[in-house]
Amino acid sequence: MTLGVILAPFSVQALEPGAPNDEPTGILTLARASAAALAGSPALEGFSWELRASEARLLQAGLRPNPTFDAQLEDVGGSGPFRGTEQAQTTLQLSQLIELGGKRTARLGAAAAGRDLMERKYEVKRVDVLAEVTEKFISLLAAQHEVSLTRETTLLAEAALRTVRERLQAGKASAIEEKKALVAISRHRINEEHAQHELAAARARMAATWASTSPAFDRADGSLFSRVPVAPFEELAARLAAGPELARWDSERQLRVAEERLADIRRIPDLTVGAGIRRTEGPDVSTFLLGFKIGLPVFDRNQGHRVEAQARKYATAADERTTAIRLQTVLFIFYQELGHAGTALESLESEIVPLATSALTLSEQGFRSGRLSYLELLDAQRTFVDVRRERIEVATTYQLFLLGIERLLGEPVHNTSTTPVPDSKEAATSYQRFVLGMKRRLAVSDLNTSSVPDSAHR
């Protein structure tokens, strides 16, 4: 049910934000829901503008300083021989600031590192959107199963009522049993109505991932109860470094190094050179001017910014180590919980649910023959429904923990080194691996499979 379980292979371009996208209708698959969310997610729209802003900063960082034009008029409006403009001197000068020490290159490097970091953050956000869509899809499948279960429970109660009335007509049951059966049906119908409301809420949450307030799809199609082979924890832990969360820190580190280099280079003063012409009205002569200006790094050698950049680099390294430890711990917890949920689901499907189904069948037969009471039948029905509901809950838990691991890895847990990945540099990102590594396992919904005894449908 997670992205690595039921999502069919599809092109990466089809999932890009801003791609043409219609409101999903008909049968909703995880692939269609993911494409709609990536095309219509407001969260991704904001990130796309941030990415554009980082591109603009890179453009600005590569621009050279503008030249300056200086015009001066001297020796005018004075007294004596300097009365009027007879002795005026007019100076016109053009100057250009020349950045020394490779400042422009360093500035470009810092801006490029900032853009790369924003691209990584954008990548992480897209993976987050895919994970959110999958989580909502899992919840939607669980709600659909709950509606199906409550309907089947009502059918069981109605079948029991028919048996009670048959026994009542034959004089083998009391009116009290009929009243109890009617009460049970009413309660089951209330539960069925509540499940319908929960399903409506799950549908609304699903549609909200692609910024819609009124879902137009009919139902979700996917397998809630599928399980996948999971690699040993050591292998998953080794793949964690390439996941989106930790891979982002590579760009963060490069940005801090670029910022430190830029701060260090800025201690070198820049040179300003100028050339111009001076016109003296008295002797009616013109002369050329050449000059240069350079600051003396006596007091300000940019030492504060250099220390700040170095401190930020060390802080980033510490945050990266903290994140690595936290993710390793979270991965271990998810792995343990996934193993427990998988074991519980296997036990429910192979032993507990079949036993509860068999017990219900025997109880129905015993009640019809008069060997068992209505309370014993009711207890068997309750047990049957409880284990079916527990199966849904455990399967949901399994899929959510599986999704949690895939979110940390940035790829399906069953992905291997043989997963085809294009040679382009862009396709090697966590987001691309998350999309290109998807495989369909169960294409047909398992909603139609039912272990309700035949008597409930008669």
N, C-alpha and C positions, 0 to 999 in steps of 0.2 A: 504494500500500500504506500510505502514511502517512495520517494523519487527513484530509488534504485530498484523498486520492485515492480511497479505497474506502468511507469511512464514509457511509452513507446519511443523509439528513436525519432528525432525530428531535427530539422536544421536549426542551427544557432540563430540565424538571421530571423527566423520566425518568432523568436522570443525576445527580440530587441525592443526596448521601450520606444514608443512612437510608431511602431509598425502598424499597418492597417489592421484593425481588430473589431469584429462585430460582437455584440452581446451573445455569449454562448447559449444555444437553444438545444432542445432535444436531450440526448444522452450526454452527460458531462463526464469526460475522462480527465485524469490528472494532467495529461498533456495539454488539453484545451484550456483547462483552468489556469495552468501555468502561463501559457501564451497570452491569455487575456489579462492576467495580473501584471505581467511584465510590460505589456503594452499600455495598460491604463493605470498603473500604480502612481498615486500622487507622490509617494515617497521617492520614487525613482526620478520623477520629473524634477524635483528639487536638486537631486544629485547631478542630473545632467546639466543644469545651469551652473552648479559649482564647478563641474569639469570644464565647462566653457570659460568660466572665470579664470581657472588655472591656466588655460591656454592663452588667455589675454595677458596674464601676468608674465608668461614666458615671452610673449611678443614684446611687451614693454621692457623686459629685462635686456633684450638684445638691441635696443635702440641706443645710439650714441648721443652724448650731450649736444644740445643745440649750440651753435655759435652765437656770440653776442656782438651787437653793434653799439659803439660808444661814440657820441658826438659831443664836443665841448666848444664853447665860444668864450674866449678869455680877453681880458684887457679892453673891455667895453664899458661905456657909461661912467668912466672915472673923471678925474680932473686933470688939468694941464694938458700935456700931449696925449693923454689917454681919453680925452673928451670925445664922445661919439664913438665911431667905429674905425677911425683912421689908423689906429695901432692894433686893431683886433687880430686875434689869432684863432683860427678855426681848425680844430683837430677832429678828424674822422678816423676811427680805428675799428678793425674787425678782429675779434679774439675767439680762440677755440680752446676749450678745456680738453686736455689729453689725459685719459685715465692711465695711470702707470701701475705696474705690478700684475697685470692680467685681471683687473677688476671686472671688466665686462664679461670675460670668460667665466670667472667665478660666479658672477651674478646670474649668468645664463645657467650654470650648473645647479645653483640653488633653486632657480625657478623650475628647471626641468625635473629636479628631484621632487619639488612640491607637486608638479603635475602628475608625476608617476605615483606619488602617494595618494593623490585624489583618485587616480584610476584604480588603485588597489582598494580604496574605500568604496568606490562605486561597485567594484567587483564583489566585495563583501556584502554590500547592500543588496545586490541582485540575488546572491545566494540566500540572504535573509528572506527576501520576498518569496523565493522558491520554497524555502522551508516553511514559511508562514502559510503559503497556499497548501502545501502538503498536510500541515497540521489541521487546517480547516477541512481539508478533503477527508482526512481520517475521521474527524469528528462527525462530518456529514454522513459517511458510511455507517458509523456506529449508530447515529440517530435513525437512519433508515432501517437498520437491523432491529433497533428497539421497537420501532413502529410495527415491523413485521412480527416480532415476538409478542407484543401486546395483542395484536390481532389474533394470532394463533392461540394465545391464552384465553381470549374470549371464546374462540371456537371450541376449545376444550371444555370450558364451563357450560356452553350451550349444549354440547354433546352429553355432558353429565346430567344436565337438567332433563334432557329427553329420556335418559335411562331412568332417572328418578320417577318421572311421570309414568313411564311404562310399568315400573315396579309398583307405583301407587295404584294404578288401575288394576293390577293383579293382586292387590292387597298385601304386597310384600314390603311396603315402605309406608312411612308416616308423612303427614302433611308438613311436619317440622323440617324434614329433609328437603322438601320442595322449597320451603321458605329460605333455607340456608343456600340452596342452589341459586335462587333468584338474587339473594344478597351478593353472592360471589360474582354473578354476571354483572351486576350493577357496579361493583367495585372494579372489575376488570375493564369495563367500558370507560370508567373515569380514568384509569391508567392509560388506556388507549388514546383518549382525548388529550391527556397530558403529553404523551409521546408525540402526538401530532404537532402540538405547540413547540416542543423542543426541536422537532425536525424543521419547523418553519424558521425558528431562530438560527439553527445551523445553516440553513439555506441562505438566510440574510447575511450571516457572517462570511459565508463563502463568496457571495456576490460582492461584498464590500472590498474584497481583495483586488478587484478590478474596478473599484470606484462606482459600483452600481448599487442602487437602493431597492431594486425590485428584480429578484432573480427570474430569468426567463427559461432556464433549463428545466427539464422534467425530473430527472433523478441522476445521481452520481453512479458511475459504473466502475467497480473495482473490487478487488478481493481483500477483505479485511483480515482474513484468517491465514493468508499465505505466510510462509516463513522462508528465510533465505540462509544459506550457509555463511557463517561468520568466521572470519579469520581469527587466529589466536591474538590475544591482547598485545603481545609483543610486536606483532606485525602491524596492528592498528596504531600502536604508539609510535612506531617508526614512520608511519605515513602521516602522523599528525603534523610534522614540521612543514609539510607541503600544503596544509590546509589553509583556508583563507585568513583565519585569525592570526596565525603565526607568520604566514608569508607576507602579510601586511607590514610586519616589523622590519623586513628587509628594506622596503622603501622608506620607512621612518628613519632607519639608521643612516641610509644614504643622504637623506635630507639634512640630518644633524651634522654629518661630516661636511656636506657642502656649505652649510651655514657657518660652521667653524672656520673653514677655509676662507670664506668671504670676509668674515670678521677679522681674520688675521691679515688678509691682503689690504683691507681698508686702513691699516695703520700707515701705509705708504702714501705720502701726500701726492696730489695730482699736480700736473703742470699746465699752466695756462700760457699760451703763446699768442701774440697779437702783432698786427702790422697795420699801418695806416699812413695818413698824409696830414701834414700841418701847413696851413696857409697863413702867412703873416702879411697883413695889409700894408703896414708902413713901408718897409723896403720892397714890398710886392714880390715876395719869394715863396716858394713851396719846398718843403722837405719831406722825406720819407721817415717813418718811425718803425722800429722793430723793438719788441720787448717780450719778456716772459715773467711769469710770477709763479712761485711755488711756496707752499706753506712749510713752516718749520715745525716738525713734530716734537715740540719741547714739552708741552703739558698734556695735550690730548693725543695719545697714541692708540686710541680706540681700545684701551685695555679693559674697560668695563664690558663692552660688547664681546670681547674675546673670551673673558671669563664666563660671561653669560652663555655664550654658544657652547663652551666646553661643558658647563654644568648641565645644559639641556641634553648634550650627547650622553653624559653619564646617567642622567635621569631616564633617558630612553632605554639604555641598556638594562637598568634596574627594572623598569616596567616590563620589558620584554621577558626577563627571567621570571618575574612574578606571573605574567600571563602564561608562560610555558608550564610552570608548576600547576597553576590553577586548571588549565585545560587538560593536563595529564591526569589530575585528580578527578575532574569531571568525566573524562573518558573512562577511567577505571570504574567510577560509580555507575555510569550508564551501561558499561559492559556487564557488570555484575547484575544489575537490574534486568537487563535484556536476557541474560542467561536464565534468571529465575522465571521471568515471564514466559520464555520459550518452553521451559520445563513444565510450568503450570498449564500452558495451553496444550502441550502434547498430552499431558495426563487427562485433561478435561476431554479432549477429543477422542482419545483412544480407550479411556476407561470410564470416566465419571459420567459423561453425557450418555454413552450407550447403556450403562447400568441404570441411570435414571429413566431412560426411555423404556427399557425392558421392565423396570419396576412399575411404571405407569401403565404399560400394556397389561401386565398381570393384575394390577389393581382394578383396571376397568373390567377385565374378565371376571375377577372375583366379585366385584360389586354387582354386575349383571346377574351372576349366578346366586347371589345372596350370601356368599361366604365372607364378604368383607363389608364393612359399614361405609356410609358416605364420608364420615370423617377420615377413614383410612384412604379413601380415594382422593379426598381433598388434600391430604398430606402428600400423597404421591404426586399430584399435580403441582403442588407448591414446590416440591423438591425439583421436579423436572424443569419448571420455569426458572427457579433460582440458579440451577447449574447452567442453563442456556444463557441467562443474563450474565452470569459470571464469565462464561466463555467470551461474550462480547466485550466485557470490561477488560479481561486479561489480554485479548487480542488487540484492543485499542492501546493498552499500556505497552504491549510489545512493539507495536508500530511506532509509537511516540518515542520510545527509547532508541529504536533503530534509526528514526529520523534524527534524534539528537546526536548520535554517533556520526551519521552522514554529514550533518551540519558542521561538526568539528573537523572532519576529514576533507570536506568539500568535494566528496565523491561517494558513490555507493559503496557499501561495505564489501560487496562481492566483486568490486572492480579489481582487475589485475593488471599487470604490466602489459598484457596482450590487448587491452582495450585500445581500439584504433583512435589515434589523436592526430589531426593534421600537422604538417610540418611548420605551419606559420607560428611565429612567436606569440601572437595574440591567443591562439588556440591552446597554448600551454598553461593558461591561467587556471586558477581553481574553478572559476565560473564555467569555463569551457569544459573542464574535466567533469564538472558536476552535471552538465547537460549531455555531453557526448558519451558519458559512461552509462547512461540510463538503458535499461533493458526491460522489455515487457515479459512478465512471467505468467500472469493469468489475465487474459484479455476479456474474459467473460465474467460478468458479475456473479457473485456467489449468493445474491439475495434470494434466488429461486430455490436454493437447496434447503430442504427442511427435514428435520428429524421428528416432526410431530407425528404421532401415531395416526393411522388411517381413520380411526374412529372419530377423530376431531373434524374430519371433512365429510362425514356421512350425514 
